[in-house]
Amino acid sequence: MEASGFREAVFQIHRQGRERGHYFLMAEDERLSGRSMQIDGRRLLSFGSCSYLGLEFDPRLVEGAVEAYRRYGSQTSYSRGYLSCPLYRELEEDLLPRIFGVEQVLLLPSTSAAHHVMMPALVTERDAVVCDHQVHRSVDDAITLQCARSNAKKLVLKHGELDRALDTVSALARRHHTVWLACDGVYSMYGDYLPADFLRAVLAVAPNVRLYIDDAHGMSWAGLHGRGHCLSRLELDERVVVVTSLAKAFATGGGVVVARDRRLLETARLVGGPYSFSGPLRPGDLGASVASARIHLGPELPPLQRALRARVELANALCRKLGIPLVIENEAPILFVALGRAEAVFSMAERLRDEGFHVNVSGFPAVPSSRGGLRVAINTIHTEAEVTALFEAIARHLPSVLAAAGVTRDEVDEQFRDVLPSFLRQKAHLPVPALPVADATITAPQRAFEVASYRSIDDLDVASWDSLLASAAYIDASSMRAAERVFHAEHPQPEHRWGFRYAILRDREGIAAAAPFTTCLLKDDAFMSAEVSQALERERLRDPYHFTSRAVVLGTMLSEGLHMYLRPGPQRLAALVRLVEVGVEEMKAQGATTLVFRDLPEDPELGKVLAGQGLVPMPLLDSHVVDLDWKGEDAFIAQIPGRKRRHVRATHEQSAHFTVETWDATTPVDDAELVHLHRLYGNIARKNLRINIFPLPLEVLRAHLESGTWEFVVVRRREGVRAPVAFGASLRAGEDYRWLYCGVDYEGFDVTVRSPYRQLLWQLIRRAGALGCRRIHLGMGSDVEKNRFGSVATPTFAWVRADDAYRATELQELILRLGLERR
């Protein structure tokens, strides 16, 4: 997904969360003294803080900050390349080195700044960096920027497949001066971590292999003097760099770089830009850090660590006992309660809020849209009774929350099965719930529907199907029959082997919903920009199926428009939820990784439902419709405003240079003519990369012509070569005339003077008018040309559930690499 589409998707998904009170909250207390706080008028006990030891309330830290402000002012606004506050020396050369067992550390304003300071010191054009795709975003951003600047090699490995890391690192180590593996000490979302034996095995691959570890969430609550979870398990040698945070359990602020090699730290000070040009930490942060460091070095820290460990063990035991699905069970104070769809996540958080608890919801883009959950942070200052009350409340609401959202435990287990590396899955904890699945009074509305599924259009009541869907989107019975005829399981080309499923939902009132689903091979860049697709198509000259995935698509890739019927009324949204479930069922059954609900209008109601079911919006091209009250060409042209009228009139006058034919099932068309039309179609398909699909095969043209409902409007030169120069494939659907695809021959035309494509548009409009249609659907794309004929553009979206988020990461990395190569 590109930046603009990603931004829009995040806005759409998070809008629902904001409306339901889960994001951008504000504490309303005049004074905070613990985890209980006023939020939106309610007193809530928060399990969202990453200050795992609760030290921010220790009066020594507060006094340390106040005293520093008194001594050094509100800030010391110098670049550290010139001057530093005296407290930096105490922290960097004494207190923090004693905590970490090194001679010196670097203290930066944040861990993000620390990563950007370190990367120029670590990575040059001779090096390679292997990133775990779940490494913290701040690490990935710094690596991406440095690799772009230095032309170093960057590879991303799927977190769930880190077993491959040893082979990947070994191969790179033979070709590069230094190879870095970047990972987290404790992963901030699921709370998992990589075994020390695995990290040692990486270092053992070759002498030129290094580890870069972000242990922000491991600081303070583990290790001697609180040096962190990673360094409590792994020896810090010359080939390991650890960056950690003082803004979490340490309870102050800033990021710390820990390394044995003092020369490396000095290099980072010199070449790591943000060290010199970013603002320093304020004196208050430094003073509080001095106080916290002294606590870490004293006798009070071990009891705090033990207390937190007891709370975490209690939480894990409660989850085992009560059947609460954790992604993984370990000693980290981050527990991720797996729920799957956003609707289940929001609903659970709201029920907990009603009982007085605040928890963090986790969803897209932090995790894949279908792998949401609650991120529960356990703190030392939570009492045992409070921890027990929270998890008992989660267990109490779990069956009804899942049932109301239409989520089964099998679905939750399936969604989270492969999120961890294989060497961690034995520790994963997704138990079968001990409580009843759901109370009889709590039944998901969509369960009231009876679903009938068919594998061929001829297996169902064709007349009933057409009465609901014939006017919608080229998915009438004859069109689907033509598609089945061409895209069958025995087709020699994989991209043309489709599977069909027709779903009809019924309740007591009759048919509530109906839709066709198609399983097919889809290009991963199908809905990305033309520039991206152009770059990928060059890659596909070597491998035609590079970055393609099996997908279940609402409708077909031979259709356009609204591909489903939803009966108006109170059950409309519940029926949509059930249709999504049918799509998910088909996705699992067919081994696909993506579900696409295509060509939907901007509809807040539908958007909320789809987002709640784990789908993410991606903007498509605008769809164009021209309203017709046809009283002839002159009357149509007269009602078009301004310069557009002159354009249409000129196109109409140029009609004298062309002849127009209409082909249908009764027209004798030989194979040579169809081959010619298909060549013209190829001219358009190669150019139209904004929605990048596999080109339609030649057989489609014959199947459509013989369907009985489709027709081709064919345009020829009146003089000279008589072969068609343009054609449009279309059909009449009630009062609508729908045009789906076309072909154009631009050879021999000055398109600024006489365009065969423009002439085709005009002849299609004339054909629709002659048939007495009230509207003509001109489809997506070519906005300027269609707007000249008075079309009204409607924004459309594809709502996508992609269960393999790593696939998107791989594609983004390729796009970045291709972009750099073109510079």
C-alpha positions in Angstrom: 0.0 0.0 0.0 1.4 3.4 -0.9 1.7 6.4 1.4 -1.5 8.1 0.4 -3.5 5.0 0.5 -2.0 3.9 3.8 -2.8 7.3 5.3 -6.4 7.1 4.2 -6.7 3.5 5.4 -5.4 4.4 8.9 -7.7 7.4 9.1 -10.7 5.2 8.1 -9.9 2.4 10.5 -9.0 4.7 13.4 -12.0 6.9 13.0 -14.2 4.1 14.3 -11.9 3.6 17.2 -11.8 7.3 18.0 -15.6 7.5 17.8 -15.9 4.6 20.3 -13.4 6.2 22.7 -10.3 4.1 22.3 -7.7 6.4 20.9 -6.3 9.9 21.8 -7.7 9.8 25.3 -6.9 12.4 27.9 -6.6 12.0 31.7 -8.8 14.5 33.5 -7.2 14.4 36.9 -5.5 17.4 38.4 -3.0 15.1 40.0 -1.9 11.5 39.1 -0.7 9.2 41.8 -1.3 5.7 40.5 -2.9 3.7 37.8 -6.4 4.9 38.7 -7.5 8.0 36.7 -10.4 9.9 35.4 -11.0 9.3 31.7 -14.0 10.7 29.8 -15.9 11.3 33.1 -15.3 7.8 34.5 -12.8 6.5 37.1 -10.8 3.7 35.4 -8.0 1.5 36.5 -5.5 1.6 33.7 -3.5 -1.4 32.4 -2.0 0.6 29.6 1.2 2.1 31.1 4.7 0.9 30.0 6.1 2.3 33.2 6.2 -1.2 34.5 7.8 -0.5 37.9 5.7 2.6 38.7 8.8 4.7 39.5 7.4 7.9 38.0 5.6 8.5 41.3 8.8 8.0 43.4 9.4 11.4 45.1 13.1 11.1 44.6 12.7 11.2 40.8 10.3 14.2 41.1 12.8 16.0 43.4 15.7 15.1 41.1 13.9 16.8 38.2 12.9 19.9 40.3 16.4 20.4 41.6 17.9 20.1 38.1 15.5 22.7 36.8 16.4 25.0 39.7 20.2 24.5 39.0 20.2 24.6 35.2 17.0 26.3 34.1 14.1 25.0 32.0 16.5 23.9 29.2 20.1 24.0 28.0 19.5 24.7 24.4 22.9 23.9 23.0 23.8 21.4 20.3 25.7 18.6 22.1 28.4 19.0 19.5 29.2 22.3 21.3 28.1 22.0 24.9 26.2 19.7 27.3 24.6 20.0 30.7 26.9 18.8 33.5 24.4 16.0 34.4 25.2 14.3 31.1 28.7 13.4 32.3 27.4 11.9 35.5 25.0 9.8 33.6 27.1 8.8 30.5 30.4 8.2 32.3 29.3 7.0 35.7 25.8 6.0 36.7 24.5 4.4 33.5 27.9 2.6 32.7 27.7 1.0 36.2 24.2 -0.2 35.4 25.2 -1.8 32.1 28.7 -2.9 33.0 30.5 -0.8 30.4 32.9 2.1 30.4 30.6 4.6 28.7 27.2 5.0 27.1 25.6 7.5 24.8 22.4 9.2 26.1 20.1 10.6 23.4 16.7 12.4 23.6 14.9 9.2 22.6 15.4 5.7 21.3 14.3 6.9 17.8 17.1 9.5 17.9 19.5 6.9 19.1 18.8 4.6 16.1 19.4 7.5 13.7 22.6 8.4 15.5 24.0 4.8 15.4 23.2 3.7 11.9 25.6 6.0 10.1 28.3 4.7 12.4 27.5 1.0 11.8 26.4 0.7 8.2 28.3 1.6 5.0 28.0 0.5 1.3 30.0 -2.6 2.2 27.5 -3.9 4.7 24.1 -5.6 4.9 21.3 -5.4 7.4 18.8 -8.2 8.1 15.7 -6.9 9.8 13.0 -8.8 11.6 9.9 -7.4 10.1 8.4 -6.9 13.6 11.5 -4.9 14.8 10.3 -1.6 16.1 9.3 1.0 13.5 11.9 3.4 14.8 14.7 0.9 14.1 13.4 0.1 10.6 13.1 3.8 9.7 16.7 4.5 10.7 18.0 1.4 8.8 15.9 2.3 5.7 17.3 5.8 5.7 20.9 4.8 6.2 20.7 2.0 3.6 19.2 4.5 1.1 22.0 6.9 1.7 24.9 4.5 1.8 23.6 1.9 -0.8 24.0 -0.8 1.9 21.8 -3.9 1.4 18.7 -4.3 3.5 16.7 -7.6 3.8 13.5 -8.1 5.8 12.6 -11.5 7.3 9.2 -12.5 8.4 9.1 -12.7 12.2 7.3 -16.1 12.1 10.0 -17.5 9.8 13.2 -16.3 11.7 14.4 -19.9 11.4 15.6 -18.7 8.0 17.8 -16.0 9.6 20.8 -18.2 10.0 20.9 -19.2 6.4 20.2 -15.7 5.2 22.9 -14.2 7.4 25.4 -16.9 6.4 24.9 -16.1 2.7 25.3 -12.4 3.2 28.3 -12.8 5.4 30.2 -14.3 2.5 29.5 -11.2 0.3 29.6 -8.3 2.7 32.1 -6.7 5.1 29.6 -6.7 8.0 26.2 -8.2 8.5 23.8 -6.9 11.1 20.7 -8.6 12.4 18.2 -6.1 13.8 15.6 -7.3 16.3 13.8 -6.3 19.5 14.8 -7.4 23.0 11.1 -7.7 23.9 8.6 -7.1 21.1 6.3 -4.3 22.1 3.1 -5.8 20.8 3.0 -9.5 21.7 5.6 -9.4 24.4 7.6 -12.2 22.9 11.4 -12.3 22.6 14.1 -14.3 20.8 15.9 -17.0 22.8 19.5 -16.2 23.8 20.6 -19.4 22.2 19.2 -18.2 18.9 21.0 -14.9 19.2 24.3 -16.7 20.0 23.8 -18.9 17.0 23.5 -15.8 14.8 26.8 -14.5 16.1 28.4 -17.9 15.6 27.6 -17.8 11.9 30.7 -15.8 11.1 33.1 -13.3 12.7 31.6 -10.4 10.7 28.1 -10.9 12.0 26.7 -8.4 14.5 23.5 -7.9 16.5 21.6 -4.7 16.9 18.9 -5.0 19.6 16.2 -2.5 20.7 15.4 -3.5 24.3 13.2 -0.5 25.1 10.5 -2.7 26.7 13.1 -4.9 28.6 14.7 -2.1 30.6 14.7 -2.0 34.4 12.3 -4.8 35.2 14.9 -7.5 34.4 18.7 -7.9 34.8 21.4 -6.9 37.3 20.8 -3.2 38.2 17.9 -3.3 35.7 20.2 -3.4 32.7 17.4 -5.1 30.7 15.8 -8.4 29.7 18.2 -8.8 26.8 21.4 -8.2 28.7 20.1 -10.5 31.5 20.3 -13.4 29.0 23.0 -12.4 26.5 26.5 -11.3 27.1 27.4 -7.9 25.7 30.5 -8.4 23.6 32.2 -6.3 20.9 29.7 -7.5 18.3 26.5 -6.5 20.1 24.9 -3.1 20.3 21.9 -2.6 22.5 19.7 0.5 22.5 17.2 0.9 25.3 14.7 3.4 26.6 14.6 5.4 29.8 11.0 6.5 29.0 9.4 3.2 30.1 10.2 1.3 33.3 13.1 3.6 34.1 10.5 6.3 34.4 12.3 9.3 33.0 13.2 10.0 29.4 15.7 9.4 26.7 17.4 6.6 24.8 20.7 4.9 25.7 23.2 3.2 23.4 25.2 0.4 25.1 28.3 -1.0 23.5 31.7 -2.3 24.6 33.5 -0.5 21.8 34.2 3.1 22.9 35.5 4.0 19.4 32.1 3.0 18.0 30.4 5.4 20.4 32.9 8.2 19.4 32.2 7.5 15.7 28.5 7.8 16.4 29.0 11.1 18.1 30.9 12.4 15.0 28.8 11.0 12.1 25.4 10.5 13.8 23.7 13.7 12.8 21.0 13.9 15.4 23.6 13.7 18.2 24.9 17.1 17.2 21.9 18.9 15.7 18.9 17.6 17.6 17.8 19.2 20.9 19.3 17.7 24.1 17.3 16.3 27.0 15.9 18.9 29.4 17.6 19.3 32.8 14.5 17.9 34.5 14.8 14.6 32.6 18.5 14.4 33.4 17.9 15.1 37.1 15.2 12.5 37.3 17.4 10.0 35.4 20.2 10.5 38.0 17.7 9.7 40.8 16.4 6.7 39.0 19.9 5.4 38.2 20.8 5.6 41.9 17.7 3.6 42.8 18.7 1.0 40.1 22.1 0.7 41.6 20.8 0.3 45.2 19.0 -2.4 47.1 15.4 -1.3 46.3 15.3 -2.5 42.7 15.4 -6.3 43.2 12.3 -6.3 45.4 10.5 -4.2 42.7 11.5 -6.7 40.0 10.3 -9.6 42.1 7.0 -7.9 42.8 6.4 -7.4 39.1 7.4 -10.9 38.3 4.8 -12.1 40.8 2.1 -10.0 39.2 3.0 -11.3 35.7 3.0 -14.9 36.9 -0.4 -14.3 38.5 -1.8 -12.9 35.2 -0.4 -15.9 33.2 -1.9 -18.3 35.7 -5.3 -16.6 35.5 -5.2 -16.8 31.7 -4.5 -20.5 31.8 -7.2 -21.1 34.3 -9.8 -19.0 32.7 -9.1 -19.9 29.1 -8.0 -16.4 28.0 -6.2 -16.6 24.6 -2.7 -15.1 25.0 -0.4 -15.0 22.0 2.5 -16.1 24.2 3.0 -16.7 27.9 6.4 -15.6 29.4 7.8 -13.3 32.1 7.4 -10.1 30.1 4.9 -7.6 31.6 3.2 -7.3 28.2 0.2 -9.7 27.6 -1.6 -9.7 24.3 -5.1 -11.1 24.5 -5.9 -12.4 21.0 -9.3 -11.5 19.7 -8.9 -11.1 15.9 -11.4 -8.8 14.3 -11.6 -5.1 15.3 -15.2 -5.4 16.3 -14.4 -8.0 19.0 -11.4 -5.9 20.2 -13.5 -2.7 20.5 -16.4 -4.5 22.1 -14.2 -6.2 24.7 -12.5 -2.9 25.6 -15.8 -1.2 26.0 -17.2 -3.9 28.3 -14.1 -3.7 30.4 -14.4 0.1 30.5 -18.0 -0.3 31.8 -16.5 -2.4 34.6 -13.9 0.3 35.4 -10.8 -0.9 33.5 -8.8 0.9 30.8 -6.8 -1.3 28.4 -5.0 -0.5 25.1 -6.6 -1.8 22.0 -4.3 -3.0 19.2 -5.2 -3.0 15.6 -4.2 -1.9 12.1 -1.5 -0.7 11.3 0.3 -1.9 14.5 -0.9 -5.4 13.8 -2.6 -6.9 10.7 -6.3 -5.9 10.5 -7.4 -9.5 11.3 -5.1 -10.0 14.3 -6.2 -7.4 16.7 -6.3 -7.8 20.5 -5.9 -6.1 23.9 -2.4 -5.1 24.9 -2.3 -5.4 28.7 0.6 -3.9 30.6 1.2 -5.3 34.1 2.8 -2.9 36.6 4.3 -3.4 40.0 1.8 -0.9 41.5 -1.2 -3.0 40.4 -2.3 -5.1 43.3 -3.0 -8.8 43.0 -6.7 -8.1 43.5 -6.7 -5.6 40.7 -4.9 -8.0 38.3 -7.3 -10.8 39.3 -10.3 -8.6 38.7 -9.2 -7.6 35.2 -8.6 -11.1 33.9 -11.8 -12.4 35.5 -13.7 -9.7 33.7 -12.0 -10.5 30.4 -12.9 -14.2 30.9 -16.5 -13.3 31.8 -17.1 -11.3 28.7 -15.0 -13.4 26.3 -17.7 -15.8 25.1 -20.3 -13.2 24.5 -17.9 -10.8 22.8 -16.7 -13.4 20.4 -20.3 -14.6 19.7 -21.6 -11.1 19.1 -18.8 -10.4 16.6 -19.3 -13.7 14.9 -15.8 -14.8 15.8 -15.1 -18.4 16.8 -12.2 -19.6 18.9 -11.0 -21.7 15.9 -10.8 -18.5 13.9 -8.8 -16.8 16.6 -6.4 -19.7 16.9 -6.0 -19.9 13.2 -5.2 -16.2 12.8 -2.5 -16.2 15.4 -1.0 -19.6 14.7 2.0 -18.5 12.7 2.7 -15.0 14.1 5.7 -16.4 16.2 8.8 -18.2 15.1 8.6 -21.9 15.3 11.0 -22.0 18.3 8.6 -19.8 20.2 5.3 -21.5 19.4 5.7 -24.1 22.0 5.5 -21.3 24.6 2.4 -19.7 22.9 -0.7 -19.9 24.9 -4.0 -20.0 23.0 -6.1 -22.4 25.2 -9.6 -23.6 24.6 -11.8 -21.5 26.9 -12.9 -23.2 30.1 -16.2 -21.1 30.1 -19.2 -21.9 27.9 -18.8 -20.7 24.3 -21.8 -18.3 24.6 -25.0 -17.9 26.6 -28.1 -18.9 24.6 -29.3 -15.3 24.8 -26.2 -14.0 23.2 -26.3 -15.0 19.5 -24.6 -13.1 16.8 -27.2 -11.5 14.5 -25.6 -12.9 11.4 -26.1 -16.4 12.8 -29.8 -16.0 12.0 -29.0 -16.4 8.3 -29.0 -19.6 6.4 -26.2 -19.7 3.8 -26.6 -21.6 0.6 -23.5 -22.0 -1.5 -23.1 -23.0 -5.1 -20.1 -23.7 -7.3 -21.7 -22.9 -10.7 -24.3 -20.4 -11.8 -26.3 -23.2 -13.3 -26.7 -24.8 -9.9 -28.9 -22.1 -8.5 -32.2 -20.4 -9.4 -31.0 -18.2 -12.3 -34.2 -16.1 -12.5 -34.0 -15.3 -8.8 -30.3 -14.4 -9.1 -30.8 -12.1 -12.0 -33.7 -10.3 -10.3 -31.3 -9.3 -7.5 -28.0 -8.8 -9.3 -28.5 -8.5 -13.1 -28.4 -4.7 -13.0 -25.4 -4.5 -10.6 -22.0 -5.2 -12.0 -21.7 -7.7 -14.9 -22.5 -10.6 -12.6 -25.8 -11.6 -14.2 -26.3 -15.3 -14.9 -25.2 -15.1 -18.6 -22.0 -13.1 -17.7 -21.1 -15.5 -14.9 -21.7 -18.4 -17.2 -19.3 -16.9 -19.7 -16.7 -16.4 -17.0 -17.0 -20.0 -15.9 -16.6 -21.1 -19.5 -13.3 -19.3 -19.8 -11.8 -19.3 -16.4 -11.9 -23.0 -15.5 -9.7 -25.3 -13.4 -8.0 -26.8 -16.5 -6.9 -23.5 -18.1 -3.2 -23.8 -19.1 -2.4 -20.4 -17.5 -2.5 -20.3 -13.7 -3.9 -16.7 -13.7 -7.0 -17.9 -15.6 -7.9 -20.8 -13.2 -10.6 -19.4 -11.1 -12.8 -20.9 -8.5 -16.4 -19.7 -8.1 -18.7 -19.6 -5.1 -22.2 -18.1 -5.2 -23.6 -17.3 -1.7 -27.2 -16.6 -1.0 -28.2 -15.7 2.6 -31.8 -16.3 3.7 -33.7 -15.5 6.8 -37.4 -15.6 7.7 -38.2 -12.8 5.4 -36.5 -14.4 2.4 -33.2 -13.6 0.6 -31.2 -11.1 2.7 -28.0 -11.0 0.7 -26.4 -12.5 -2.4 -23.0 -12.3 -3.9 -20.5 -14.2 -6.1 -16.9 -14.8 -4.9 -14.0 -15.7 -7.1 -10.8 -17.3 -6.1 -8.0 -16.2 -8.4 -4.4 -15.1 -8.7 -4.1 -11.4 -8.0 -1.1 -9.1 -8.5 -0.1 -7.7 -5.1 0.2 -4.2 -6.7 -3.3 -4.5 -8.2 -4.5 -1.3 -6.5 -1.2 0.6 -6.3 0.0 3.4 -8.5 0.8 3.0 -12.2 4.5 3.9 -11.5 4.8 1.0 -9.0 3.2 -1.4 -11.3 5.4 -0.3 -14.2 8.5 -1.1 -12.1 7.0 -4.5 -11.0 6.1 -5.4 -14.6 9.7 -5.0 -15.6 10.5 -7.5 -12.8 7.8 -9.8 -14.2 9.5 -10.1 -17.5 11.7 -12.7 -15.7 9.0 -14.1 -13.5 5.4 -13.5 -14.6 4.1 -14.4 -11.1 6.4 -12.3 -9.1 4.5 -10.8 -6.2 1.2 -12.4 -6.9 -1.1 -14.1 -4.3 -4.2 -16.2 -4.2 -7.1 -14.0 -3.3 -10.9 -14.3 -2.8 -12.6 -11.4 -4.6 -16.1 -10.2 -4.3 -17.4 -10.4 -7.8 -14.8 -11.3 -10.4 -11.8 -9.7 -12.1 -14.1 -9.5 -15.2 -16.6 -7.1 -13.6 -16.9 -3.7 -12.1 -19.4 -2.1 -9.7 -21.4 -3.2 -6.7 -21.0 -6.9 -6.6 -23.5 -7.8 -3.9 -27.2 -7.5 -3.0 -28.1 -6.4 0.5 -31.8 -6.3 1.3 -32.7 -2.8 2.7 -33.8 -2.9 6.3 -32.6 -3.5 9.9 -30.7 -6.7 8.9 -28.7 -5.1 6.1 -25.5 -4.7 8.1 -25.8 -8.0 9.9 -26.1 -9.6 6.4 -22.9 -7.8 5.3 -21.1 -9.3 8.3 -22.2 -12.7 7.3 -21.1 -12.2 3.7 -17.7 -11.2 5.0 -17.6 -14.4 7.0 -18.5 -16.4 3.9 -15.6 -14.7 2.1 -13.2 -15.6 5.0 -14.4 -19.2 5.0 -13.7 -19.4 1.2 -10.3 -17.8 1.7 -9.4 -20.4 4.3 -10.8 -23.3 2.2 -8.9 -22.2 -0.9 -5.6 -21.5 0.8 -5.8 -17.8 -0.1 -4.2 -15.1 2.0 -6.3 -12.1 0.8 -10.0 -11.2 0.8 -11.1 -8.3 -1.4 -14.5 -6.5 -1.3 -14.2 -4.5 -4.5 -15.7 -1.3 -5.9 -17.7 -0.1 -2.9 -18.8 3.5 -2.6 -17.9 5.7 0.3 -20.5 4.6 2.8 -19.7 5.3 6.6 -22.2 2.5 7.7 -20.6 -0.1 5.5 -17.2 1.1 6.3 -17.7 0.7 10.0 -18.9 -2.9 9.5 -16.0 -3.8 7.2 -13.4 -2.2 9.4 -14.8 -4.1 12.4 -14.5 -7.3 10.4 -10.8 -6.8 9.8 -10.8 -5.2 6.3 -8.8 -2.1 5.4 -9.9 0.4 2.7 -7.8 1.1 -0.3 -8.9 3.9 -2.7 -9.5 2.9 -6.3 -10.2 5.1 -9.3 -13.4 7.1 -9.6 -16.3 5.4 -11.3 -18.0 7.4 -14.1 -21.7 7.6 -14.9 -23.5 9.8 -17.5 -27.2 10.4 -17.0 -29.2 10.2 -20.2 -32.5 11.8 -21.1 -31.9 11.0 -24.7 -33.6 13.1 -27.3 -30.9 12.9 -29.9 -27.3 13.9 -30.3 -28.0 17.7 -30.6 -30.1 17.8 -27.5 -27.5 15.8 -25.6 -24.7 18.1 -26.7 -26.7 21.2 -25.9 -27.0 20.4 -22.3 -23.3 19.9 -21.7 -21.7 23.1 -20.3 -19.0 25.4 -21.6 -15.9 24.2 -23.4 -17.0 20.6 -22.8 -19.8 21.2 -25.3 -17.4 22.3 -28.0 -15.3 19.2 -27.4 -18.3 16.8 -27.7 -19.6 18.6 -30.8 -16.2 18.3 -32.4 -16.1 14.6 -31.6 -19.6 14.2 -33.1 -18.6 16.0 -36.3 -15.6 13.6 -36.6 -18.1 10.7 -36.6 -18.3 11.2 -40.4 -14.8 9.7 -40.7 -15.9 6.5 -39.0 -18.4 3.7 -39.4 -20.0 2.0 -36.4 -21.2 -1.6 -36.1 -22.8 -3.5 -33.2 -21.9 -7.2 -32.9 -23.8 -9.6 -30.7 -24.6 -13.3 -30.6 -26.2 -13.2 -34.0 -23.2 -11.6 -35.7 -20.9 -14.0 -37.7 -17.5 -13.1 -36.4 -14.5 -15.2 -37.4 -11.4 -15.9 -35.3 -9.2 -13.5 -37.1 -11.4 -10.6 -36.3 -11.5 -11.6 -32.6 -7.7 -11.9 -32.6 -7.5 -8.3 -34.0 -9.9 -7.0 -31.4 -7.9 -8.8 -28.7 -4.7 -7.1 -30.0 -6.5 -3.7 -29.7 -7.5 -4.7 -26.1 -3.8 -5.4 -25.3 -3.0 -1.8 -26.3 -5.2 -0.5 -23.5 -4.4 -3.2 -21.0 -0.7 -2.5 -21.2 -1.3 1.2 -20.5 -3.9 0.8 -17.8 -1.7 -0.1 -14.8 -3.5 1.9 -12.2 -5.6 -1.2 -11.5 -3.1 -3.8 -12.5 -4.7 -7.2 -13.3 -3.7 -10.0 -15.5 -4.9 -9.3 -19.1 -8.0 -11.1 -20.2 -7.5 -14.0 -22.5 -8.8 -14.1 -26.1 -11.5 -16.6 -25.2 -13.3 -14.0 -23.2 -14.3 -12.1 -26.3 -15.9 -15.1 -27.9 -17.6 -16.1 -24.6 -19.1 -12.6 -24.2 -20.3 -12.4 -27.8 -22.0 -15.7 -27.5 -23.5 -15.1 -24.1 -26.7 -13.5 -25.5 -26.5 -10.4 -23.4 -23.2 -8.8 -24.3 -22.5 -6.7 -27.4 -19.5 -5.1 -29.0 -19.6 -1.5 -30.4 -17.0 -1.6 -33.2 -15.6 1.5 -34.8 -13.8 1.4 -38.2 -12.2 4.1 -40.4 -14.6 5.1 -43.2 -11.7 5.2 -45.7 -8.5 3.3 -46.1 -7.7 0.3 -44.0 -11.1 -1.2 -42.9 -9.9 -3.1 -39.8 -11.5 -2.0 -36.6 -9.7 0.9 -34.8 -11.7 0.6 -31.6 -14.3 -1.5 -29.8 -16.1 -1.5 -26.6 -17.6 -4.6 -24.8 -20.8 -3.7 -23.0 -24.2 -4.9 -22.0 -27.7 -3.6 -21.2 -28.9 -4.0 -17.6 -32.4 -2.7 -17.3 -32.3 1.0 -17.8 -28.5 1.1 -17.5 -25.9 0.5 -20.2 -22.6 -0.8 -18.9 -19.3 -0.7 -20.7 -16.5 -2.8 -19.2 -13.5 -3.1 -21.5 -12.3 -1.9 -24.8 -9.5 -1.9 -27.4 -8.0 0.9 -29.4 -5.6 1.2 -32.3 -3.7 4.5 -32.1 -1.5 4.0 -35.2 -2.0 6.5 -37.9 -3.9 8.9 -35.6 -3.0 12.3 -34.2 -5.0 11.9 -31.1 -5.0 15.6 -30.4 -7.1 16.0 -33.6 -9.0 12.8 -34.0 -8.9 10.2 -31.2 -10.4 6.7 -31.8 -10.8 6.3 -28.0 -12.8 9.5 -27.8 -14.9 8.5 -30.8 -15.6 5.1 -29.1 -16.8 6.9 -26.0 -19.2 9.0 -28.1 -20.5 6.0 -30.0 -21.2 4.1 -26.7 -23.2 7.0 -25.4 -25.1 7.2 -28.7 -25.8 3.5 -28.5 -27.1 3.8 -24.9 -29.3 6.6 -25.9 -30.7 4.7 -28.9 -31.6 1.8 -26.6 -33.5 4.1 -24.3 -31.2 3.7 -21.4 -31.3 6.2 -18.5 -27.7 5.9 -17.6 -24.4 4.7 -19.1 -21.7 3.4 -16.9 -18.3 4.3 -18.3 -16.2 2.6 -15.6 -13.0 3.7 -13.9 -10.1 5.7 -15.2 -9.6 8.2 -18.1 -11.2 10.9 -15.9 -10.5 13.8 -18.2 -11.9 12.1 -21.3 -15.1 10.9 -19.6 -15.7 14.2 -17.7 -15.8 16.0 -21.1 -18.9 14.0 -21.9 -20.6 15.1 -18.7 -19.8 12.1 -16.5 -20.3 12.2 -12.7 -17.4 10.7 -10.9 -18.0 8.6 -7.7 -15.1 7.6 -5.4 -14.7 3.8 -5.0 -12.8 1.7 -2.6 -11.6 -1.9 -2.2 -11.8 -3.2 1.3 -9.0 -5.7 1.8 -8.1 -8.3 4.5 -4.5 -9.4 4.0 -3.6 -12.1 6.5 0.1 -12.1 5.4 1.2 -8.6 6.5 4.8 -9.6 5.8 3.9 -9.8 2.2 3.1 -6.1 2.2 6.4 -5.4 3.9 8.3 -7.3 1.3 6.5 -5.4 -1.5 7.3 -2.0 0.2 11.0 -3.0 0.4 11.0 -3.9 -3.3 9.4 -0.7 -4.3 12.0 1.2 -2.3 14.8 -0.7 -3.9 13.4 -0.2 -7.4 13.0 3.4 -6.7 16.6 3.8 -5.6 17.8 1.8 -8.7 16.0 4.3 -11.0 17.6 7.3 -9.5 
